Amino acid sequence: MSLQLTPEQAGFRDAARAWLADHAPAYDEPDSHLTIFPALTPDEERKKVEASQRWQRLKHDAGFAGIAVPAELGGRGLGLLENLLFNDEESAYRLPLDALSVTMGMVLPTLVRWGTPEQRDRHVPAILAGQEVWCQLFSEPGAGSDLAALSTAAVADGDGWVVRGQKVWTSYARDARYGYLLARTDRDGPKHAGITAFRLDLTDPAVTIRPLRQATGGATFNEVFIDGARVGAADVIGEVGDGWRVAISTLMNERYALDPKVIPVEALTALVRERPRPGAAARLGEVAAAHRVVSAIKLRLLSAARDGLEPGPEGSAAKLVATDAQQVAADLAMELLGPEARTDNRWTAYAIGVPGLRIGGGTDEIMKNVIAQRVLGLPRS
Ligand SMILES: Cc1cc2nc3c(=O)[nH]c(=O)nc-3n(C[C@H](O)[C@H](O)[C@H](O)COP(=O)(O)OP(=O)(O)OC[C@H]3O[C@@H](n4cnc5c(N)ncnc54)[C@H](O)[C@@H]3O)c2cc1C
């Protein structure tokens, strides 16, 4: 399966491939292909974030950061296709991208599209150069899949707002300087209205960030308590009361996060060869088939980008296929390892991490709802 490209597009991809071949191996973490939620100490986590920032800086200096970001904001000014082609080439390596995934994948496109001139000029070039880490303050104890149920309140006070509430599952909040916050500015009316998106300076003394210890031992997630933080008109991203539209455009970027390489076909093949057992090959085949399906859907996404079309619900289908396959891989690995799983940190950490992938970026059930409604045309339940 391959994608028909113009000579310019193919030239860009080849240049990206050559540059990556020269520079990525120094940052490659070949053993990390099974690592989902690494068990890092705070110091190791800080180093990981710094490695992400250095890699980002290197790409920036070579003209491979912000490929689809306008040149006047420090980007390359090319299209979505070139951006996806670069990401695809980059995913051939195990690079330290995770710590900046929210900043680059969610916050950056949001600021480019909705930010004020001051926000764009100040933050976009800094983000592209790897100088700023942001986190996404969306989920709350009572608002996850049903994000519009959020209750963090921004109450008008003088020329700004005072924010109070609690956010949860905030990835890399302790390493971030700014939060992209959703808060309710109007309690009356339908729940999707009256939400505003803000930039929140996390150094505000009214913000408390507490790590959430994960089953794998690390703590990249956090709870964020906001007890009277001040935000002003300059911090509004988009319009006051229009935060739902801003948030939906942010979440749409998750459609592009599709990567068949997250399905560990090679590592599982090695394990099955090492420990053959009746029925194992068939389940490995299931995992390998899912890898082909996700690759095909990715090709479809790239073709849509090449042809200037909006992707449809295929990203939801691909996420579901990928996480189902990851679950089959994790279960099979645990069965093959048996009691030894207790001493195999790679596969055990993988098996503990997989359920998280079935939640983040939209749960399995929410993906099924999208497919039911948008592919099968079933009514909303
Ligand atoms: C790896 C990871 C990283 C994350 N990073 C961040 C972050 O940086 N910032 C942030 O704000 N949040 C983050 N989150 C939180 C994530 O967005 C939420 O966990 C997710 O939206 C689900 O919300 P919830 O956990 O409240 O579960 P709920 O929405 O309460 O769901 C509970 C169960 O009910 C099911 N369910 C809910 N609604 C429906 C429905 N309509 N139909 C059928 N079933 C339904 C769900 O599928 C699930 O099984 C992260 C989560 C993970 C796992």
The ligand as an ORCA input file, in Angstrom:
! r2SCAN-3c Opt
* xyz 0 1
  C      -3.618      8.171     29.035
  C      -4.596      9.256     29.416
  C      -4.217     10.599     29.338
  C      -5.124     11.609     29.703
  N      -4.693     12.908     29.685
  C      -5.565     13.883     30.001
  C      -5.146     15.251     30.008
  O      -3.972     15.555     29.785
  N      -6.045     16.218     30.285
  C      -7.346     15.909     30.562
  O      -8.131     16.830     30.755
  N      -7.789     14.621     30.627
  C      -6.916     13.605     30.354
  N      -7.319     12.288     30.421
  C      -8.678     11.980     30.862
  C      -9.568     11.442     29.754
  O      -9.912     12.465     28.855
  C     -10.814     10.832     30.428
  O     -10.369      9.738     31.231
  C     -11.809     10.331     29.408
  O     -12.418     11.423     28.755
  C     -12.913      9.467     30.064
  O     -13.505     10.165     31.120
  P     -13.646      9.517     32.577
  O     -12.337      8.922     32.980
  O     -14.261     10.546     33.466
  O     -14.663      8.299     32.401
  P     -16.237      8.414     32.195
  O     -16.551      9.340     31.100
  O     -16.863      8.667     33.515
  O     -16.589      6.941     31.722
  C     -16.771      5.834     32.633
  C     -17.294      4.657     31.829
  O     -18.584      4.983     31.278
  C     -18.582      4.807     29.871
  N     -19.406      5.822     29.222
  C     -19.398      7.152     29.470
  N     -20.279      7.787     28.661
  C     -20.854      6.835     27.879
  C     -21.834      6.864     26.844
  N     -22.382      8.019     26.435
  N     -22.163      5.692     26.249
  C     -21.589      4.515     26.636
  N     -20.676      4.428     27.635
  C     -20.298      5.570     28.243
  C     -17.122      4.978     29.468
  O     -16.855      4.330     28.225
  C     -16.399      4.316     30.637
  O     -16.361      2.920     30.484
  C      -6.435     11.265     30.125
  C      -6.787      9.906     30.223
  C      -5.891      8.916     29.903
  C      -6.307      7.475     30.084
*
